[in-house]
Amino acid sequence: MRMVVFDKLQSMPAYRTHVAVNLVLGLPIALAALKYSVPFTPQELFSFSAAFLYGTLFLHPDLDIAYKIKLFSLKGLLTLPFRPYSYLFRHRGISHMPIVGTLTRVLWLGFFFWLVFGWTLPPLWFALGGLATADLFHILLDKTSLYSK
């Protein structure tokens, strides 16, 4: 019997599985590691946590398949800036590389905002760390033997 957590087309974890693992395991582990590794202010902790959540729910490595999401839905509209990105980058390619993939998506989003609004997002190191850490847990789950091909 096939488990519900599997993607229907491939033996990869489904979006819901990535979200559940990131929120139940990833965020607590990341916050504990942060607590014992660097000093931070409450604002930096909030920035890290908010970016981790955003990276888990919306700015995840699987945006390289955004073209497959139904456009006229809430999730589809939120992926609108990444439609061209998903045609340029193959699935599980550069967007699934730790740190490099995160930077690629952040720069792509910054470029999109620059084109549309004429401004970019300010550099927030803790926010970038939260996004990169969320991606790391996503990629680690993709590589676990339970879900590998």
Contact map, one row per residue, 1 for C-alpha under 8 A:
11100000000000000000000000000000000000000000000000000000000000000000000000000000000000000000000000000000000000000000000000000000000000000000000000000
11110100000000000000000000000000000000000000000000000000000000000000000000000000000000000000000000000000000000000000000000000000000000000000000000000
11111100000000000000000000000000000000000000000000000000000000000000000000000000000000000000000000000000000000000000000000000000000000000000000000000
01111110000000000000000000000000000000000000000000000000000000000000000000000000000000000000000000000000000000000000000000000000000000000000000000000
00111110000011011000000000000000000000000000000000000000000000000000000000000000000000000000000000000000000000000000000000000000000000000000000000000
01111111011111000000000000000000000000000000000000000000000000000000000000000000000000000000000000000000000000000000000000000000000000000000000000100
00011111111111000000000000000000000000000000000000000000000000000000000000000000000000000000000000000000000000000000000000000000000000000000000000000
00000111111000000000000000000000000000000000000000000000000000000000000000000000000000000000000000000000000000000000000000000000000000000000000000000
00000011111000000000000000000000000000000000000000000000000000000000000000000000000000000000000000000000000000000000000000000000000000000000000000000
00000111111100000000000000000000000000000000000000000000000000000000000000000000000000000000000000000000000000000000000000000000000000000000000000000
00000111111110000000000000000000000000000000000000000000000000000000000000000000000000000000000000000000000000000000000000000000000000000000000000111
00000110011111000000000000000000000000000000000000000000000000000000000000000000000000000000000000000000000000000000000000000000000000000000010000111
00001110001111101100000000000000000000000000000000000000000000000000000000000000000000000000000000000000000000000000000000000000000000000000110000100
00001110000111111100000000000000000000000000000000000000000000000000000000000000000000000000000000000000000000000000000000000000000000000000000000000
00000000000011111110000000000000000000000000000000000000000000000000000000000000000000000000000000000000000000000000000000000000000000000000000000000
00001000000001111111000000000000000000000000000000000000000000000000000000000000000000000000000000000000000000000000000000000000000000000000000000000
00001000000011111111100000000000000000000000000000000000000000000000000000000000000000000000000000000000000000000000000000000000000000000000000000000
00000000000011111111110000000000000000000000000000000001000000000000000000000000000000000000000000000000000000000000000000000000000000000100100000000
00000000000000111111111000000000000000000000000000000001100000000000000000000000000000000000000000000000000000000000000000000000000000000000000000000
00000000000000011111111110000000000000000000000000000000000000000000000000000000000000000000000000000000000000000000000000000000000000000000000000000
00000000000000001111111111000000000000000000000000000000000000000000000000000000000000000000000000000000000000000000000000000000000000001000000000000
00000000000000000111111111100000000000000000000000000001000000000000000000000000000000000000000000000000000000000000000000000000000001001100000000000
00000000000000000011111111110000000000000000000000001000000000000000000000000000000000000000000000000000000000000000000000000000000000000000000000000
00000000000000000001111111110000000000000000000000000000000000000000000000000000000000000000000000000000000000000000000000000000000000000000000000000
00000000000000000001111111111000000000000000000000000000000000000000000000000000000000000000000000000000000000000000000000000000000000000000000000000
00000000000000000000111111111100000000000000000000000000000000000000000000000000000000000000000000000000000000000000000000000000000001001000000000000
00000000000000000000011111111110000000000000000010010000000000000000000000000000000000000000000000000000000000000000000000000000000001000000000000000
00000000000000000000001111111111000000000000000000000000000000000000000000000000000000000000000000000000000000000000000000000000000000000000000000000
00000000000000000000000011111111100000000000000000000000000000000000000000000000000000000000000000000000000000000000000000000000000000000000000000000
00000000000000000000000001111111110000000000000000000000000000000000000000000000000000000000000000000000000000000000000000000000000010000000000000000
00000000000000000000000000111111111000000000000000000000000000000000000000000000000000000000000000000000000000000000000000000000000000000000000000000
00000000000000000000000000011111111100000000000000000000000000000000000000000000000000000000000000000000000000000000000000000000000000000000000000000
00000000000000000000000000001111111110000000000000000000000000000000000000000000000000000000000000000000000000000000000000000000000000000000000000000
00000000000000000000000000000111111111000000000000000000000000000000000000000000000000000000000000000000000000000000000000000000000000000000000000000
00000000000000000000000000000011111111100000000000000000000000000000000000000000000000000000000000000000000000000000000000000000000000000000000000000
00000000000000000000000000000001111111000000000000000000000000000000000000000000000000000000000000000000000000000000000000000000000000000000000000000
00000000000000000000000000000000111111100000000000000000000000000000000000000000000000000000000000000000000000000000000000000000000000000000000000000
00000000000000000000000000000000011111110000000000000000000000000000000000000000000000000000000000000000000000000000000000000000000000000000000000000
00000000000000000000000000000000001011111000000000000000000000000000000000000000000000000000000000000000000000000000000000000000000000000000000000000
00000000000000000000000000000000000001111101100000000000000000000000000000000000000000000000000000000000000000000000000000000000000000000000000000000
00000000000000000000000000000000000000111111100000000000000000000000000000000000000000000000000000000000000000000000000000000000000000000000000000000
00000000000000000000000000000000000000011111110000000000000000000000000000000000000000000000000000000000000000000000000000000000000000000000000000000
00000000000000000000000000000000000000001111111000000000000000000000000000000000000000000000000000000000000000000000000000000000000000000000000000000
00000000000000000000000000000000000000011111111100000000000000000000000000000000000000000000000000000000000000000000000000000110000000000000000000000
00000000000000000000000000000000000000011111111110000000000000000000000000000000000000000000000000000000000000000000000000000100000000000000000000000
00000000000000000000000000000000000000000111111111000000000000000000000000000000000000000000000000000000000000000000000000000000000000000000000000000
00000000000000000000000000000000000000000011111111100000000000000000000000000000000000000000000000000000000000000000000000000110010000000000000000000
00000000000000000000000000000000000000000001111111110000000000000000000000000000000000000000000000000000000000000000000000000111111000000000000000000
00000000000000000000000000100000000000000000111111111000000000000000000000000000000000000000000000000000000000000000000000000010010000000000000000000
00000000000000000000000000000000000000000000011111111100000000000000000000000000000000000000000000000000000000000000000000000010010000000000000000000
00000000000000000000000000000000000000000000001111111110000000000000000000000000000000000000000000000000000000000000000000000011111000000000000000000
00000000000000000000000000100000000000000000000111111111000000000000000000000000000000000000000000000000000000000000000000000010111111000000000000000
00000000000000000000001000000000000000000000000011111111100000000000000000000000000000000000000000000000000000000000000000000000010001000000000000000
00000000000000000000000000000000000000000000000001111111111000000000000000000000000000000000000000000000000000000000000000000000001000000000000000000
00000000000000000000000000000000000000000000000000111111111100000000000000000000000000000000000000000000000000000000000000000000011101100000000000000
00000000000000000110010000000000000000000000000000011111111100000000000000000000000000000000000000000000000000000000000000000000001001100100000000000
00000000000000000010000000000000000000000000000000001111111100000000000000000000000000000000000000000000000000000000000000000000000000000000000000000
00000000000000000000000000000000000000000000000000000111111100000000000000000110000000000000000000000000000000000000000000000000000000000000000000000
00000000000000000000000000000000000000000000000000000111111110100000000000000000000000000000000000000000100000000000000000000000001000000000000000000
00000000000000000000000000000000000000000000000000000011111111100000000000000000000000000000000000000000000000000000000000000000000001100100000000000
00000000000000000000000000000000000000000000000000000000001111110000000000000000000000000001001100001100000000000000000000000000000000100110000000000
00000000000000000000000000000000000000000000000000000000000111111100000000000000000000000011001100000000000000000000000000000000000000000000000000000
00000000000000000000000000000000000000000000000000000000001111111100000000000010010011000000001000000000000000000000000000000000000000000000000000000
00000000000000000000000000000000000000000000000000000000000011111110000000000000010011101111001000000000000000000000000000000000000000000000000000000
00000000000000000000000000000000000000000000000000000000000001111111100000000000000001100110000000000000000000000000000000000000000000000000000000000
00000000000000000000000000000000000000000000000000000000000001111111100000010010011001000000000000000000000000000000000000000000000000000000000000000
00000000000000000000000000000000000000000000000000000000000000011111110000000000001001100000000000000000000000000000000000000000000000000000000000000
00000000000000000000000000000000000000000000000000000000000000001111110000000000000000000000000000000000000000000000000000000000000000000000000000000
00000000000000000000000000000000000000000000000000000000000000001111111000110000000000000000000000000000000000000000000000000000000000000000000000000
00000000000000000000000000000000000000000000000000000000000000000011111110110000000000000000000000000000000000000000000000000000000000000000000000000
00000000000000000000000000000000000000000000000000000000000000000000111110111001000000000000000000000000000000000000000000000000000000000000000000000
00000000000000000000000000000000000000000000000000000000000000000000011111011000000000000000000000000000000000000000000000000000000000000000000000000
00000000000000000000000000000000000000000000000000000000000000000000011111111000000000000000000000000000000000000000000000000000000000000000000000000
00000000000000000000000000000000000000000000000000000000000000000000000111111100000000000000000000000000000000000000000000000000000000000000000000000
00000000000000000000000000000000000000000000000000000000000000000000111011111110000000000000000000000000000000000000000000000000000000000000000000000
00000000000000000000000000000000000000000000000000000000000000000100111111111111000000000000000000000000000000000000000000000000000000000000000000000
00000000000000000000000000000000000000000000000000000000000000000000001111111111000000000000000000000000000000000000000000000000000000000000000000000
00000000000000000000000000000000000000000000000000000000010000000000000001111111100000000000000000000000000000000000000000000000000000000000000000000
00000000000000000000000000000000000000000000000000000000010000100100000000111111111000000000000000000000000000000000000000000000000000000000000000000
00000000000000000000000000000000000000000000000000000000000000000000001000011111111000000000000000000000000000000000000000000000000000000000000000000
00000000000000000000000000000000000000000000000000000000000000000000000000000111111110000000000000000000000010010000000000000000000000000000000000000
00000000000000000000000000000000000000000000000000000000000000110100000000000011111111000000000000000000000110000000000000000000000000000000000000000
00000000000000000000000000000000000000000000000000000000000000000110000000000011111111100000000000000000000000000000000000000000000000000000000000000
00000000000000000000000000000000000000000000000000000000000000000000000000000000111111110000000000000000000000000000000000000000000000000000000000000
00000000000000000000000000000000000000000000000000000000000000110000000000000000111111111000000000000000000100000000000000000000000000000000000000000
00000000000000000000000000000000000000000000000000000000000000111110000000000000011111111110000000000000000000000000000000000000000000000000000000000
00000000000000000000000000000000000000000000000000000000000000011010000000000000001111111100000000000000000000000000000000000000000000000000000000000
00000000000000000000000000000000000000000000000000000000000000000000000000000000000111111100000000000000000000000000000000000000000000000000000000000
00000000000000000000000000000000000000000000000000000000000000010000000000000000000011111110111000000000000000000000000000000000000000000000000000000
00000000000000000000000000000000000000000000000000000000000000011000000000000000000001111111110000000000000000000000000000000000000000000000000000000
00000000000000000000000000000000000000000000000000000000000001011000000000000000000001001111101000000000000000000000000000000000000000000000000000000
00000000000000000000000000000000000000000000000000000000000011010000000000000000000000000111111100000000000000000000000000000000000000000000000000000
00000000000000000000000000000000000000000000000000000000000000000000000000000000000000001111111110000000000000000000000000000000000000000000000000000
00000000000000000000000000000000000000000000000000000000000000000000000000000000000000001101111110011001000000000000000000000000000000000000000000000
00000000000000000000000000000000000000000000000000000000000011110000000000000000000000001011111110011101100000000000000000000000000000000000000000000
00000000000000000000000000000000000000000000000000000000000011000000000000000000000000000001111111001000000000000000000000000000000000100010000000000
00000000000000000000000000000000000000000000000000000000000000000000000000000000000000000000111111111100000000000000000000000000000000000010000000000
00000000000000000000000000000000000000000000000000000000000000000000000000000000000000000000000111111100000000000000000000000000000100110010000000000
00000000000000000000000000000000000000000000000000000000000000000000000000000000000000000000000011111110000000000000000000000000000100100000000000000
00000000000000000000000000000000000000000000000000000000000000000000000000000000000000000000011011111111000000000000000000000000000000000000000000000
00000000000000000000000000000000000000000000000000000000000010000000000000000000000000000000011111111111100000000000000000000000000000000000000000000
00000000000000000000000000000000000000000000000000000000000010000000000000000000000000000000001011111111110000000000000000000000001100100000000000000
00000000000000000000000000000000000000000000000000000000000000000000000000000000000000000000000000111111111000000000000000000000000000000000000000000
00000000000000000000000000000000000000000000000000000000000000000000000000000000000000000000011000011111111100000000000000000000000000000000000000000
00000000000000000000000000000000000000000000000000000000001000000000000000000000000000000000001000001111111110000000000000000000000000000000000000000
00000000000000000000000000000000000000000000000000000000000000000000000000000000000000000000000000000111111111000000000000000000000000000000000000000
00000000000000000000000000000000000000000000000000000000000000000000000000000000000000000000000000000011111111100000000000000000000000000000000000000
00000000000000000000000000000000000000000000000000000000000000000000000000000000010010000000000000000001111111110000000000000000000000000000000000000
00000000000000000000000000000000000000000000000000000000000000000000000000000000110000000000000000000000111111111000000000000000000000000000000000000
00000000000000000000000000000000000000000000000000000000000000000000000000000000000000000000000000000000011111111100001110000000000000000000000000000
00000000000000000000000000000000000000000000000000000000000000000000000000000000000000000000000000000000001111111110000100000000000000000000000000000
00000000000000000000000000000000000000000000000000000000000000000000000000000000100000000000000000000000000111111111000000000000000000000000000000000
00000000000000000000000000000000000000000000000000000000000000000000000000000000000000000000000000000000000011111111111110000000000000000000000000000
00000000000000000000000000000000000000000000000000000000000000000000000000000000000000000000000000000000000001111111111100000000000000000000000000000
00000000000000000000000000000000000000000000000000000000000000000000000000000000000000000000000000000000000000111111111000000000000000000000000000000
00000000000000000000000000000000000000000000000000000000000000000000000000000000000000000000000000000000000000011111110000000000000000000000000000000
00000000000000000000000000000000000000000000000000000000000000000000000000000000000000000000000000000000000000001111111000000000000000000000000000000
00000000000000000000000000000000000000000000000000000000000000000000000000000000000000000000000000000000000000001111111100000000000000000000000000000
00000000000000000000000000000000000000000000000000000000000000000000000000000000000000000000000000000000000001001110111110000000000000000000000000000
00000000000000000000000000000000000000000000000000000000000000000000000000000000000000000000000000000000000001101100011111000000000000000000000000000
00000000000000000000000000000000000000000000000000000000000000000000000000000000000000000000000000000000000001001000001111100000000000000000000000000
00000000000000000000000000000000000000000000000000000000000000000000000000000000000000000000000000000000000000000000000111110000000000000000000000000
00000000000000000000000000000000000000000000000000000000000000000000000000000000000000000000000000000000000000000000000011111000000000000000000000000
00000000000000000000000000000000000000000000000000000000000000000000000000000000000000000000000000000000000000000000000001111111000000000000000000000
00000000000000000000000000000000000000000000000000000000000000000000000000000000000000000000000000000000000000000000000000111111100000000000000000000
00000000000000000000000000000000000000000001101100000000000000000000000000000000000000000000000000000000000000000000000000011111110000000000000000000
00000000000000000000000000000000000000000001001111110000000000000000000000000000000000000000000000000000000000000000000000011111111000000000000000000
00000000000000000000000000000000000000000000000100100000000000000000000000000000000000000000000000000000000000000000000000011111111100000000000000000
00000000000000000000000000000000000000000000000100110000000000000000000000000000000000000000000000000000000000000000000000001111111110000000000000000
00000000000000000000000000000000000000000000001111111010000000000000000000000000000000000000000000000000000000000000000000000111111111000000000000000
00000000000000000000000000000000000000000000000100110111001000000000000000000000000000000000000000000100000000000000000000000011111111100000000000000
00000000000000000000000000000000000000000000000000010010000000000000000000000000000000000000000001100100000000000000000000000001111111110000000000000
00000000000000000000000000000100000000000000000000010000000000000000000000000000000000000000000000000000000000000000000000000000111111111000000000000
00000000000000000000010001100000000000000000000000011011000100000000000000000000000000000000000000000000000000000000000000000000011111111100000000000
00000000000000000000000000000000000000000000000000000011000110000000000000000000000000000000000101100100000000000000000000000000001111111110000000000
00000000000000000000000000000000000000000000000000000000000000000000000000000000000000000000000001000000000000000000000000000000000111111111000000000
00000000000000000000110001000000000000000000000000000000000000000000000000000000000000000000000000000000000000000000000000000000000011111111100000000
00000000000000000100010000000000000000000000000000000001000110000000000000000000000000000000000000000000000000000000000000000000000001111111110000000
00000000000000000000000000000000000000000000000000000000000010000000000000000000000000000000000111000000000000000000000000000000000000111111111000000
00000000000000000000000000000000000000000000000000000000000000000000000000000000000000000000000000000000000000000000000000000000000000011111111100000
00000000000010000100000000000000000000000000000000000000000000000000000000000000000000000000000000000000000000000000000000000000000000001111111100100
00000000000110000000000000000000000000000000000000000000000000000000000000000000000000000000000000000000000000000000000000000000000000000111111100110
00000000000000000000000000000000000000000000000000000000000000000000000000000000000000000000000000000000000000000000000000000000000000000011111110110
00000000000000000000000000000000000000000000000000000000000000000000000000000000000000000000000000000000000000000000000000000000000000000001111111110
00000000000000000000000000000000000000000000000000000000000000000000000000000000000000000000000000000000000000000000000000000000000000000000001111110
00000000000000000000000000000000000000000000000000000000000000000000000000000000000000000000000000000000000000000000000000000000000000000000000111110
00000100001110000000000000000000000000000000000000000000000000000000000000000000000000000000000000000000000000000000000000000000000000000000111111111
00000000001100000000000000000000000000000000000000000000000000000000000000000000000000000000000000000000000000000000000000000000000000000000011111111
00000000001100000000000000000000000000000000000000000000000000000000000000000000000000000000000000000000000000000000000000000000000000000000000000111
